[in-house]
Amino acid sequence: MPNTISLAAIKAVFRAIKYFDKKNDSFEKKKTANILIINTTAIGDTLLSTPAIRAIRKGFPSAYIAALVSRPAKEILLANKNIDELIDYQPRINLPYLIKLPTLLKILRTKRFELVIVLHGNDPDTASIAYLTGASQRLGWEESRLSFLFTMPVKTRDEVKHFAQVRLDMLSGIGVVSDGLDIDMPLNSNDEDEALKFLRKNNVQTDAFAGLHSFGSKPYKWWPFDRMAKVGDYLYKKYNLKPIIFGGVKEKEKAIEMSGMMEMKPLIAAGELSIRGSAALIKKCRLFITTDSGPMHIAQAVKTPTIALLWSTSTQTGPVNKDSIIFYGNCSNKDKNPTACTETIQIEDVMKAVEKLFLNKSFCS
């Protein structure tokens, strides 16, 4: 993230360059044949962009659509049929980024995009990349520090609407209509094989699972391990669901710590599977209990009934599927130093939510 001085210099350089631009024609949907979508952040943000990506494809059915993506975003969008090409992006601005940038810009310019849509990305570099593609039409968020580089800056700061809806609303000015808030993550046979291989490796004899995920991008988003452990035991004793603890490589030790608190030995998938393999395993779960995290959004994408334990009182990032129950912690997105937010969510409340889901849906069929 550039400091104040370097950001001022970047702005000055781009304002000077932009001064010599010829005036762009107004946007014409029928003349748009090549589109670049920029989505260069992590798992959850990418999944929340998929309703907008689906709407873009329906709005431009014959266009060539490419997406500039980070590594996690690429994993999410790998089998998405609404995108024709995925172009790799290095999200951290450092020396390797600067070394690779000229090659990336050359690739982007050769594609001759008429329209660039920034759904979500790091600020301010995504605005500058959108400009340097040479596309005559550039749609992005008005709040960007380089928003003057967009030909169609759109206000996206909304404290009420779900983030997926905000991204859909961005597109109204280019004639793209919402196709709903369903989140997309199509899986393929390789993903399924990875999940099955994991189950065979652990000699699993059942197909009745419950996914558990206590972790999050920030410690204050985590749910206490002892509470999740008790819920896992409850799911096994009452519903005969074998618990699986999900997470990344960084959470593996914590997952082992949590498993030590449980009477029923769970499967530990943390650090054992790729993002897509984890998604295939989450799809096999009858129920997924999770914090506000990438796996929560994956569960929504693969249509696994979800109990979400959110650190914030905001409704902007929570589940969108009807088979979901949401609990909110004691913090809001405006709190600068939130602590122990999810500790206010009680074990008994989660157990009652499980019972409610079981009454409303046949999990054992």
Secondary structure as GFF3:
##gff-version 3
##sequence-region A 1 365
A	DSSP	alpha_helix	4	19	.	.	.	ID=ss1
A	DSSP	three_ten_helix	29	31	.	.	.	ID=ss2
A	DSSP	beta_strand	34	39	.	.	.	ID=ss3
A	DSSP	alpha_helix	43	59	.	.	.	ID=ss4
A	DSSP	beta_strand	64	69	.	.	.	ID=ss5
A	DSSP	alpha_helix	71	77	.	.	.	ID=ss6
A	DSSP	beta_strand	85	88	.	.	.	ID=ss7
A	DSSP	alpha_helix	95	110	.	.	.	ID=ss8
A	DSSP	beta_strand	115	120	.	.	.	ID=ss9
A	DSSP	alpha_helix	125	132	.	.	.	ID=ss10
A	DSSP	beta_strand	137	141	.	.	.	ID=ss11
A	DSSP	three_ten_helix	147	149	.	.	.	ID=ss12
A	DSSP	beta_strand	152	154	.	.	.	ID=ss13
A	DSSP	alpha_helix	163	169	.	.	.	ID=ss14
A	DSSP	three_ten_helix	170	174	.	.	.	ID=ss15
A	DSSP	alpha_helix	189	201	.	.	.	ID=ss16
A	DSSP	beta_strand	209	213	.	.	.	ID=ss17
A	DSSP	three_ten_helix	219	221	.	.	.	ID=ss18
A	DSSP	alpha_helix	225	239	.	.	.	ID=ss19
A	DSSP	beta_strand	242	245	.	.	.	ID=ss20
A	DSSP	three_ten_helix	249	251	.	.	.	ID=ss21
A	DSSP	alpha_helix	252	259	.	.	.	ID=ss22
A	DSSP	beta_strand	267	268	.	.	.	ID=ss23
A	DSSP	alpha_helix	275	284	.	.	.	ID=ss24
A	DSSP	beta_strand	285	291	.	.	.	ID=ss25
A	DSSP	alpha_helix	294	301	.	.	.	ID=ss26
A	DSSP	beta_strand	306	312	.	.	.	ID=ss27
A	DSSP	beta_strand	324	331	.	.	.	ID=ss28
A	DSSP	three_ten_helix	342	344	.	.	.	ID=ss29
A	DSSP	alpha_helix	347	360	.	.	.	ID=ss30
###
